Amino acid sequence: MKYNFEAYPFERLRALLEGIKPNADKTPIGLHIGEPQFETPKAILEVLSAHLGLLNKYPPSGGIAKLKEAQISFVDRRFGVGLSGDQIAPTLGTREALFNFPQCLLFGKENPTIAYPNPFYQIYEGAAKASGAKSVLLNLEAVNGFKADITDERLKTCDLVILNSPNNPTGSTLTLNELIEWAKLSEKYGFVLLNDECYSEIYATNPPPSLLQAAKAAKNDDFKRIIVVNSLSKRSSAAGIRSGFIAGDKEILSEYARYRSYAGITAGVALQIAAAYAWLDDKHSEEIRLKYAKNMELAQKILGVKPPEATFYLWLDVGDDLKAAQELYARYALKTLPGAFLSRGQSPLGFLRVALVYDENETIEALNRLKTFFGA
């Protein structure tokens, strides 16, 4: 069987920049990857270190009770939504769930169809291919505020619709009312609706809403056909802990939990205990959020761009994104990611994704180089 997976964006970027030597007078700065560069908070590391003796233990496939309880607490504190234990399951970050959940959900279904934003996080496309599903691309364009068109007639044919709010790469964020409309559309047409919320804790002033809140507001108290995923990676600058969760419809999650028990995709007990601490502590996440918010303030001040409501990405209109990425690397030693590598078909090209994931000084240096590039 051939899945015909496309090359991952970073592989394509390496090929695009091959043979180009960055300006030797400037320290290279990577703005192409959404990996937090702030140190993991010391307290999380201390909890992890204190439990390394548990590495000799097999972790339970459904996650330790302490971790699930911490994640339930996070959802309650952050979104005001109470979940039962069968409405949430720990995962190995969100990437794992986003890739294999569709395969579990659509197994055995004839001619399945998945809709997802375009441009996108490429795991959505990979999941569709691995599921043998037809892809429906929901184009995100400047004219629609980089938000998917909720009136798209193709949604009637979908088995699964994936949203990503706050959005990677555009930074657009759906309002609670917009999420409510999506929840109602799921009920009307019977598709499962999943929102990837891994950037929910990276925002400037207004906390982005969850699809779980929208389901409640739409009187779907049992979250029928509603699923969300979230992660510690950005919230706690702890991508290596690989802690996420999937939450929502307990009937769907029951089948998915059984699927995952066969796959053996579970973090070690020590990692889970450290993750539980991180999900319960809001002080460190607020400190991290403020650092990203400051970076966006700097982007507005130095580049004169309107920063997004959430995420740590700038989505910059540069005309020719491939050429701009090459020039920024050659002349300014900056790695950025062309929008062409994150989109298919009708989605507009000409945008660069820039990840502002560094401390203030390095962010200022990177933004000043970008300013010089745009002014050249």
C-alpha positions in Angstrom: 0.0 0.0 0.0 1.2 3.5 -0.9 0.0 6.4 1.2 1.7 9.0 -1.1 2.5 11.2 1.9 3.9 14.6 0.8 7.3 15.6 2.0 7.1 17.4 5.3 7.4 21.2 5.2 10.8 21.2 6.9 12.2 18.7 4.4 11.0 21.0 1.6 12.6 23.9 3.3 16.0 22.1 3.5 15.7 21.4 -0.3 14.8 25.1 -1.0 17.8 26.4 0.9 20.3 23.8 -0.2 23.5 25.3 -1.5 22.6 28.7 0.0 25.1 30.1 2.5 23.7 32.3 5.2 25.3 35.7 5.8 28.3 34.8 7.9 28.2 38.2 9.6 24.9 37.4 11.3 24.0 34.7 13.9 21.5 32.3 12.4 18.0 32.5 13.8 15.4 29.8 13.1 11.9 31.3 12.7 10.6 28.4 10.7 9.6 25.9 13.4 7.0 26.2 16.1 9.2 24.8 18.9 9.2 26.8 22.1 12.7 28.1 22.9 12.0 29.2 26.5 13.4 26.8 29.1 11.0 24.3 30.7 10.1 25.7 34.1 12.4 24.4 36.8 9.6 23.1 39.0 8.4 20.7 36.2 12.0 19.4 35.8 12.3 18.9 39.5 9.1 16.8 39.6 10.4 14.8 36.6 13.8 14.2 38.2 12.2 13.1 41.5 10.3 10.3 39.8 12.9 8.9 37.4 13.1 5.8 39.5 9.8 4.8 37.9 11.3 4.2 34.5 11.3 0.5 35.3 7.5 0.6 35.3 5.2 0.0 32.2 2.8 3.0 32.0 -0.9 2.1 31.9 -2.2 2.5 28.3 -4.9 4.9 29.4 -2.6 7.1 31.4 -2.2 7.3 35.2 -5.2 8.6 37.2 -3.3 11.6 38.5 -2.6 12.9 35.0 -6.2 12.5 33.8 -7.5 14.2 37.0 -5.1 17.1 36.4 -6.3 17.5 32.8 -9.9 17.4 33.9 -9.0 20.2 36.4 -7.3 22.2 33.6 -10.4 22.1 31.4 -12.6 23.1 34.3 -10.4 26.0 35.4 -9.7 27.3 31.9 -13.0 26.8 30.1 -15.5 26.2 32.9 -16.4 22.8 31.5 -16.7 19.8 33.8 -15.7 16.5 32.3 -16.1 12.9 33.6 -13.3 10.4 33.3 -14.7 8.8 30.3 -14.9 12.1 28.4 -11.1 12.6 28.3 -8.0 10.6 27.6 -4.3 11.5 27.9 -2.4 11.3 24.6 1.2 11.5 23.5 0.9 15.2 22.7 -1.6 16.2 20.1 0.2 15.1 16.9 -0.3 11.5 17.8 -4.0 11.9 18.3 -4.5 14.1 15.2 -2.8 11.4 13.1 -4.4 8.2 14.4 -7.8 9.3 15.7 -9.2 9.7 12.2 -7.9 6.3 11.3 -9.7 4.8 14.3 -12.9 6.8 13.7 -13.2 6.0 10.0 -12.0 2.4 10.0 -14.3 0.3 7.7 -16.3 3.3 6.4 -16.7 3.4 2.6 -15.4 6.4 0.9 -14.7 8.5 4.0 -14.3 12.3 3.7 -12.3 14.6 6.0 -12.4 18.4 5.8 -9.6 20.6 7.2 -8.2 24.1 6.9 -6.0 25.1 4.1 -3.2 26.2 4.8 -2.8 23.6 7.5 -0.8 21.7 10.0 0.3 18.9 7.7 -0.7 16.1 10.0 -4.3 16.7 8.9 -3.5 15.8 5.4 -1.4 12.8 6.5 -4.3 11.5 8.6 -6.6 11.8 5.7 -4.3 9.8 3.5 -3.6 7.2 6.1 -7.4 6.8 6.5 -8.0 6.4 2.8 -10.2 9.5 3.0 -11.0 12.1 0.5 -9.8 15.6 1.5 -12.0 18.7 1.5 -9.9 21.8 1.7 -11.4 24.7 3.7 -9.5 27.6 2.2 -8.4 30.3 4.7 -8.0 33.6 2.9 -7.6 37.2 3.8 -11.0 38.1 2.5 -12.6 35.7 5.0 -10.3 36.7 7.9 -8.5 33.4 7.4 -11.5 31.5 8.7 -13.2 28.6 7.0 -16.5 29.3 5.3 -19.2 27.7 7.4 -21.7 27.7 4.5 -19.5 25.4 2.4 -21.9 22.9 0.8 -19.2 20.2 0.7 -19.5 19.9 4.5 -22.7 17.8 4.0 -20.6 15.0 2.7 -18.0 14.9 5.4 -17.5 12.3 8.1 -15.0 14.3 10.0 -14.3 18.1 10.0 -11.1 19.3 11.6 -10.8 22.9 12.8 -7.7 24.5 14.2 -8.5 27.5 16.4 -6.3 29.3 17.3 -4.9 28.6 13.9 -1.5 27.5 12.7 -0.2 29.2 10.5 -2.5 32.2 10.2 -3.1 33.1 13.9 -6.9 33.5 13.3 -9.2 32.6 16.1 -12.8 31.6 16.0 -15.2 33.4 18.4 -17.4 31.4 20.7 -20.4 32.3 18.5 -18.6 31.0 15.4 -17.7 27.8 17.3 -21.4 27.4 18.3 -22.4 27.6 14.6 -19.9 24.9 13.8 -21.3 22.7 16.6 -24.8 23.2 15.3 -23.6 22.3 11.8 -22.1 19.1 13.2 -25.5 18.2 14.7 -27.3 19.1 11.4 -25.2 17.0 9.1 -23.9 14.4 11.5 -20.2 14.8 11.0 -17.7 14.5 13.9 -16.2 17.9 14.6 -12.7 18.1 16.0 -10.9 21.3 17.1 -7.2 21.3 17.5 -6.7 23.7 20.4 -3.0 23.3 21.2 -2.5 27.1 20.9 -5.3 28.0 23.2 -2.9 29.2 25.9 -0.8 31.5 23.7 -2.8 34.7 23.4 -2.4 38.4 23.9 -5.3 39.5 26.0 -8.5 37.5 25.4 -8.4 33.8 26.2 -9.6 31.9 23.1 -12.8 29.7 23.6 -13.0 26.0 23.4 -15.3 23.9 21.2 -16.3 22.2 24.4 -17.8 25.5 25.6 -19.5 26.0 22.3 -21.1 22.5 22.5 -22.5 23.3 25.9 -23.9 26.6 24.7 -25.5 24.7 21.8 -27.3 22.5 24.3 -25.0 19.5 23.4 -24.2 18.7 27.0 -22.9 15.2 26.2 -20.6 16.5 23.4 -22.1 14.2 20.8 -19.8 14.1 17.8 -17.6 16.8 19.4 -13.9 16.3 20.1 -11.0 18.6 21.1 -7.3 18.0 21.6 -4.8 20.1 23.5 -1.2 19.9 24.6 1.4 21.0 27.2 4.0 21.7 24.5 3.3 25.4 24.1 1.6 26.1 27.4 4.5 24.9 29.5 7.4 25.0 27.0 7.5 21.3 27.5 7.3 19.7 24.1 9.5 16.8 25.2 7.1 15.6 27.9 4.7 14.7 25.1 1.6 15.3 27.1 -1.7 16.1 25.5 -5.3 15.0 25.8 -8.4 14.2 23.6 -11.8 15.1 25.1 -15.4 15.1 24.2 -17.9 12.4 23.1 -17.4 9.5 25.5 -18.8 6.9 23.1 -16.3 7.8 20.4 -13.5 8.0 23.0 -14.3 4.6 24.3 -13.5 3.0 21.0 -10.4 5.2 20.6 -9.1 4.2 24.0 -9.3 0.6 23.0 -7.5 1.3 19.8 -4.7 3.1 21.6 -4.3 0.2 24.1 -3.2 -1.9 21.2 -0.8 0.7 19.9 1.1 1.1 23.2 1.4 4.9 22.7 2.0 6.1 26.2 4.5 8.3 27.9 6.6 6.9 30.9 5.1 7.2 34.4 7.7 9.8 35.4 6.8 12.0 32.4 3.1 11.6 33.3 3.6 12.7 36.8 5.6 15.8 35.7 2.9 16.5 33.2 0.2 16.3 35.9 2.0 18.9 37.8 2.3 21.2 34.8 -1.5 20.8 34.0 -2.3 21.8 37.5 0.0 24.9 37.7 -1.2 28.1 36.0 1.5 30.4 37.3 4.3 29.2 35.0 2.0 29.1 31.9 0.9 32.7 32.5 4.5 33.7 32.7 5.2 32.0 29.4 2.1 33.5 27.8 3.2 37.0 28.7 6.6 36.4 27.0 4.8 35.5 23.7 2.4 38.4 24.1 5.5 40.7 24.5 7.0 39.3 21.3 3.8 40.1 19.4 3.9 43.7 20.8 7.4 44.0 19.5 6.3 42.7 16.1 3.7 45.4 15.9 6.1 48.1 17.0 9.0 47.1 14.8 7.3 45.7 11.7 4.1 47.8 11.9 2.0 44.6 11.4 -1.2 43.8 13.2 -0.4 40.8 15.4 -2.7 37.8 15.6 -5.1 37.4 18.6 -3.4 34.1 19.5 -0.5 31.7 18.6 3.1 32.9 18.3 3.1 33.1 14.5 3.2 36.0 12.1 1.6 35.3 8.7 3.4 37.8 6.5 2.3 38.7 2.9 5.6 38.8 0.9 4.4 38.2 -2.6 6.8 35.4 -3.6 7.2 33.3 -0.5 9.8 30.9 -1.9 12.1 33.7 -3.1 11.6 35.6 0.1 12.6 32.6 2.2 15.8 32.2 0.2 16.7 35.9 0.4 16.1 36.0 4.1 18.3 33.1 4.7 21.1 34.3 2.4 21.2 37.9 3.4 19.9 37.9 6.9 20.5 34.3 8.2 16.8 33.9 9.0 15.0 30.7 8.4 11.3 31.2 7.7 8.7 28.8 6.3 7.0 29.5 2.9 3.2 29.3 3.0 3.4 27.2 -0.2 4.7 24.3 2.0 1.7 24.5 4.2 -1.1 24.6 1.6 -2.6 22.9 -1.4 -4.7 23.8 -4.3 -6.6 27.1 -4.2 -5.1 28.4 -0.9 -3.3 31.7 -1.6 0.5 31.6 -1.8 2.8 34.5 -1.1 2.8 34.2 2.7 5.6 33.4 5.1 5.1 31.8 8.5 7.4 33.4 11.1 7.5 31.8 14.6 8.4 34.2 17.4 9.5 31.7 20.0 12.7 33.3 21.4 13.5 35.6 24.3 13.0 39.4 23.9 16.6 40.2 22.7 16.7 37.6 20.0 13.2 38.4 18.9 14.1 42.1 18.5 17.2 41.1 16.5 15.1 38.9 14.2 12.4 41.5 13.8 14.9 44.2 12.9 16.4 42.0 10.2 12.9 41.4 8.8 12.3 45.2 8.9 15.4 45.8 6.9 14.4 43.1 4.4 10.9 44.6 3.9 12.4 48.1 3.6 15.0 47.0 1.0 
